[in-house]
Amino acid sequence: MQWLEKYFITKAEDVNDLERYAATNQYINGMSKEHAEISAYQKYKRIQHAMAAAYHLDNMEAAKNLVKDPHMADKHLCMYILHARNLQQKPLNGVLPEVQAFRDPNTEPNHVFKPHPSDILVLRKDVSL
């Protein structure tokens, strides 16, 4: 799925947020339309990476502490690291506040690895930016 036929998104509902970000950039911040769209997409990706990083961090801890499955915990750790790197964060330097904001201490442990929809953003090459 794509926004403006050039920016990959994870779900159709995200179009409204992207349009709002781009309009704010263009009409309030005075950016050109092209720059406003690029900036909106960068903001969108940052939010998606933060949400996915929080998801994998929560599931890593649940796998390690509740399910006692170190292999699944390692899978979540790998995905957390990929998302953290996309946030320009060294994963072992602590959790960013924007990731912490999406954490859920009541995460139910899964007995199988379930990816986050935003994992596609780190698993495919984005040629549009």
C-alpha positions as CSV (number, residue, x, y, z in Angstrom):
1,M,0.0,0.0,0.0
2,Q,1.3,3.4,-0.9
3,W,0.6,7.1,-0.1
4,L,0.7,9.4,-3.2
5,E,1.8,6.3,-5.2
6,K,5.4,6.6,-4.0
7,Y,5.6,6.3,-0.2
8,F,5.0,2.8,1.4
9,I,2.6,2.8,4.4
10,T,1.4,0.0,6.6
11,K,-2.3,0.6,6.5
12,A,-4.9,2.7,4.6
13,E,-6.0,4.5,7.7
14,D,-2.6,6.2,7.9
15,V,-3.3,8.3,4.9
16,N,-5.3,10.8,7.0
17,D,-2.4,11.4,9.3
18,L,0.0,11.8,6.4
19,E,-2.3,14.3,4.7
20,R,-2.6,16.3,7.9
21,Y,1.2,16.3,8.5
22,A,1.8,17.4,4.9
23,A,-0.8,20.1,5.0
24,T,0.6,21.5,8.3
25,N,4.1,21.5,6.8
26,Q,2.9,23.2,3.7
27,Y,0.4,25.8,4.9
28,I,1.5,26.5,8.4
29,N,5.3,25.9,8.2
30,G,5.6,27.3,4.7
31,M,7.3,24.3,3.0
32,S,7.0,23.5,-0.6
33,K,4.5,20.8,-1.4
34,E,7.3,18.3,-2.2
35,H,9.3,19.1,0.9
36,A,6.1,19.0,3.0
37,E,5.3,15.5,1.8
38,I,8.8,14.2,2.3
39,S,8.8,15.7,5.9
40,A,5.4,14.2,6.6
41,Y,6.5,10.8,5.5
42,Q,9.7,11.0,7.6
43,K,7.5,11.9,10.6
44,Y,5.2,9.0,9.8
45,K,8.1,6.5,9.6
46,R,9.6,7.7,12.9
47,I,6.3,7.1,14.7
48,Q,5.9,3.7,13.1
49,H,9.4,2.7,14.1
50,A,8.8,3.9,17.7
51,M,5.5,1.9,17.9
52,A,7.2,-1.2,16.4
53,A,10.2,-0.9,18.7
54,A,8.0,-0.6,21.7
55,Y,6.0,-3.7,20.6
56,H,9.1,-5.8,20.1
57,L,10.6,-4.6,23.4
58,D,7.4,-5.6,25.3
59,N,7.2,-8.9,23.5
60,M,10.9,-9.6,24.1
61,E,10.4,-9.2,27.8
62,A,7.3,-11.3,27.8
63,A,9.0,-14.1,25.9
64,K,12.0,-14.0,28.2
65,N,10.2,-13.6,31.6
66,L,6.7,-15.1,31.1
67,V,6.9,-17.7,28.3
68,K,10.6,-18.6,29.0
69,D,11.4,-18.8,25.3
70,P,14.8,-17.3,24.7
71,H,14.6,-18.0,20.9
72,M,11.5,-16.0,20.5
73,A,12.9,-13.2,22.8
74,D,16.0,-13.1,20.4
75,K,13.7,-12.6,17.4
76,H,12.0,-9.7,19.1
77,L,15.3,-8.3,20.1
78,C,16.6,-8.4,16.5
79,M,13.5,-6.5,15.3
80,Y,13.8,-4.0,18.2
81,I,17.4,-3.3,17.2
82,L,16.4,-2.7,13.5
83,H,13.7,-0.3,14.5
84,A,15.9,1.5,17.1
85,R,18.6,1.9,14.4
86,N,16.1,3.5,12.1
87,L,15.4,6.0,15.0
88,Q,19.2,6.7,15.1
89,Q,19.4,5.1,18.5
90,K,22.0,2.7,19.7
91,P,19.8,0.0,21.1
92,L,22.0,-0.7,24.2
93,N,22.0,3.0,25.2
94,G,18.5,2.8,26.8
95,V,15.0,3.2,25.4
96,L,14.1,6.5,23.7
97,P,11.2,8.4,25.3
98,E,9.2,8.2,22.1
99,V,9.5,4.4,22.2
100,Q,8.7,4.3,25.9
101,A,5.5,6.3,25.2
102,F,4.2,3.3,23.2
103,R,5.2,0.6,25.7
104,D,2.4,-1.6,27.2
105,P,3.3,-3.1,30.6
106,N,0.3,-5.4,30.3
107,T,1.5,-7.2,27.1
108,E,0.1,-10.7,26.9
109,P,2.8,-13.2,26.2
110,N,2.5,-14.9,22.7
111,H,3.7,-18.4,22.2
112,V,4.6,-17.8,18.6
113,F,6.5,-14.8,17.1
114,K,4.1,-12.2,15.7
115,P,5.6,-9.4,13.6
116,H,4.4,-5.8,13.9
117,P,2.8,-4.3,10.8
118,S,5.6,-1.7,10.7
119,D,8.3,-4.3,10.4
120,I,7.9,-4.1,6.7
121,L,9.6,-0.6,6.9
122,V,12.8,-2.2,8.0
123,L,12.6,-5.3,5.9
124,R,12.3,-3.6,2.5
125,K,14.4,-1.0,0.8
126,D,12.5,2.3,0.5
127,V,13.6,3.7,-2.8
128,S,11.3,6.7,-2.6
129,L,13.5,8.7,-0.2
